[in-house]
Amino acid sequence: MKIEEVARLRLRNQRLAGRPFTTPEEVVRWFGAMQAQEFPVAKWSIARRLRGATNVALDRALAAGTILRTHTLRPTWHFVLPEDLGWISELTAPRVRAFMRSYDRKLELDDAVYRRSHALLRKALGRGEHLTRSELAAALQKGGIVAATQRLGHLMLRAELDLVVCSGAMKGKQQSYALVEERAPRARRLSREEALAELASRYFASHGPATLRDFMWWSSLTSADAQRAIAANGKRLASDLVDGRRFWFTLPLPRPRAAAPVVHLLQGYDEYVVAYTESKRALNVAGLSSSAPRGAVSFLHAVVVDGQFVGHWRRALGDATSIEVRLLRPLGAAEKRALLGEVERYGRFIEAEPTLRGHS
């Protein structure tokens, strides 16, 4: 296997090429957890792997709680299914809590404070309440816990890691929190060994080919636990050496892509972009430099052609229906047509007709 093949295989395994899923829940289940850092565009990561999904449909799934948004795996937001929230958090939360320990000391947060905070949150969210962060901050302040901006963020993060709260339904344009016992009452419980095996199985099926270090970063697991997780899958996982590094994947490997170019507009925290560390080179084999001139407008999202990074895109400021791209190499005629098709697809998601700038 060559490094160029790795990216093409990932496109298929990440379901950015080939047969799409039919429901948002199927997408999230396939990945186990999907990074959801920037909520408005994070939903596009789910929709891009679906047939005909709209932003409104995803909002309905999140409001109903069939998909949750919470902190798990790493100290950042992820989409996860209610059935998977328990075992994923129980497996990975100890490592995340360890990462946050130095911040806890700076903010004067200890286990006693967290116990009091959790109790106040449970009381405020009892009887099926869904409350915004500012409403919960008021409840904490009333209970005698200082909940200034940064401190509040850590109090809520710890409550998510400890499976006290998770995402609730939107309240107007604000996100809310609800109790985990309400939103995920039938969450699966796995033994530690079962959870290790399941997490590795999900990761390498949806992200492979990938390395051990890629998996360690994505999952927050130690090297020893990550190796145990791979070993627990036995012959379900295979491996190959690529540029001197061992890449793991699930058999059978997906079929080769079609001859026509495939273009993706991926949000900056899409799993295809952020779920790898050691093998990020597979996304940019040509080594195209994405550095922008000092003072230039920042573009966060990635333009990808046949699995390779070729530039950035963003929703144009002041014009929500305009897509602006900054390309790092010229596109061929077929690639330009594919890019326009991708813009149209994004337009169906936001239910608008976006125009494209900067692609010539």
Order of alpha helices (4+ residues) and beta strands (2+ residues): alpha-alpha-beta-alpha-alpha-beta-beta-alpha-alpha-alpha-beta-alpha-alpha-beta-beta-alpha-alpha-alpha-alpha-beta-beta-beta-alpha-beta-beta-beta-alpha-beta
